């Protein structure tokens, strides 16, 4: 008898390769790595143009996935993973960086527009729906440069390292809360003005 299929899929958005590993746009990958460590997951495998691993979070069997398609094509990988594992849209949680949210903030959303995020746009286009949960990680600073692409593809500065670790932990906790207590409860907990 084989193992039960995963009940949920948690997708962290980012760009593959060492060059992008510590960039703002890879905040989703960073949270996925934290979830993998916390759950004791020890092995990533490659499937459907993604790195994936199965673990247990909040008593649920979960598929963690990092698309290797580069950000703007993330929808191709997510769509293929949902199909391969027989998962429905309701099982999907996407973790991503958010240029419209101040650095250090974490926000849980049940649905919504992509807000200018090309990875999220790609997923919505590939799935034909925006009706899935997302955990948004704030990366904005008080004054943003004109070239937003350069900003999101640059590394977090050293002075933000401690706050970044806290933010990743907060986003990890938000995913756990979604799985254990539901989206509404997680939204109440993490979307409050004081985090």
N, C-alpha and C positions, 0 to 999 in steps of 0.2 A: 504494500500500500504506500503510495507516494505522499509527500507533504501536501497540506492544504494550499490552495493558491492564495496569493496575497489579497487582503480585503481592501487595501488602499494603496495608492501610488503617490509618493511625495517626490516632486520634481524640483530640483534646484537649478536655476538658470545661471549660465556663465559661458565663458569661452574656453575651449580646451587648450592645453599647452602651458608650459612653465612660464612663458612670457606674460600670460594673463593671470597667473595664479593668485596674486595678491591685489588685483585691481578692484576698483569699486564695483565694476560690472559683474564680478564673480562672487558677490556676497551670497548669492543663492548656493553656489558650490560650497562655500565655507560653512554655511549652516548644515548642509547635507553631510559634510565631513564630521561636524560636531554630533549630529544625530547618529551617524554610524559608530563613532567612538563610544558614545553614551550607551548605545544598545549592545555593544560588544561585537558588532558585525566586523568580520575580519577579511572578507573577500569581495572584491568588485569583479564583475564579469562584463564582457562586452556583448551587447545584443541591441538590435534595432537602432544602430548608430548612437548608442548611449553606453555609459558605464552604469551598471545596476548592481544592487545587492538586496537580499531579503533579510529583514530583521523583525524584531518585535518591539513595538512602542505602545505603551498604554494598553497592553494586553491584546493588541491587534497585530496580525501578520501584515507587514508593510513592505512594499517594493520602493526602495530609494533609487532615484535615477538622475544622472547628470548627462544631458544631451551633449554629444560630441560634434554636433552639426555647425557650431558657431551660433551665436545668439539669434541672428535674423532668420534662421531656419529651424528653430527649436520645435516648431509645430510638427514637422515631419517625424521627428523622433518620438514625440509625445503621442501622436496619433498611432504610430506603429506599436508602441508599448501597450497602449490601452487595448488595441485589437489583439495583440499576441496573448496577453494575459486575461482576456475576457473581462476587462474592467470597464465600468460605466463612468460617465462624466462626473457623477456624484462622488466617485471615489478619489477624484483628483484634487491634490493640493499643490500649488505652485509657489515657490519661494523665489523672490526677485528683489533686485535693488530698485529704489525709487528716488528719482531726481527731484520729485516734488515734495518730498518729506524730509524734514531736517535730520541731519546725521544723528544717529543714536536712537531714533524713534522706530517702533515696530507697529505696523497696523495690519489687522486681519480684515479681509473683505470677503463677502459671500459671492460677489459677482461684480461686474463693472467694466468700464472702458479700459483700454490698455494704457491710457495716460501718457502716450508718446513712447512707451517701451516697446521696442521692435521685437523682442523675444515673445512678449505677451501677445502682440499683434499677430505674430506667426502662429501661435497656439490657437488663438481665437479663430483665425482664418482656416486652419487645418481641421479644427473640430466643428466649425460652423456654429459655435456658441461661446458666449462669455459667462455661462452659468457654471462656474467652478470656483472653488475657494482659492484665495491667494494670501500669502503672507508677504507684506511689503516692508523692506528694510530701508530706512532713510539714509541717503548718502549726500544730501544737499548741504552746502555751506552757505554762510550769510551772503557772500557775493560769488555768484557763479561766473565762470569765464564765458566769453561768446561761443567758443568752440566746445560744445557739450560732449561731443564724441571723444575729444582728447581727455576731457575731465573724467568721464566714466571709464576710460581705458587706462587711466593712471592709477598708480598704487596709492593706498591710504598712506598719509604721511605718518612718520614715526610717532609723533605726539598724539595721534589718535589711536594708537595700538591698544592701550588699556580699555578705552571706551569701546573700541571695536570688539574686543573679547566679550565685554558685557552685552553688547548689542547682539552678537551671535548667540550668546546664551539665552537672551530674551526671546529671540526668534525661535530657537530650539524649544524653549518652554511654550511658546505660542502654538507650535505644531503639536506638541504633546497635549496641550489643553484642548485643541480642536479634536484630537482623537479620543481623549478621555471624557470630555464634558460637552462637546459639540461646539459648533461655530458661534452661536449666539453668546454662549458663556465666554468663549475666548475673546470675542469682540468686546464684551463688557470689561473684561480684565485688561486687555492690551491696548484698546483704543482710547482709553481715558486720557485726558490732557496731561496728567502727571504720571510719567512712567519712571 
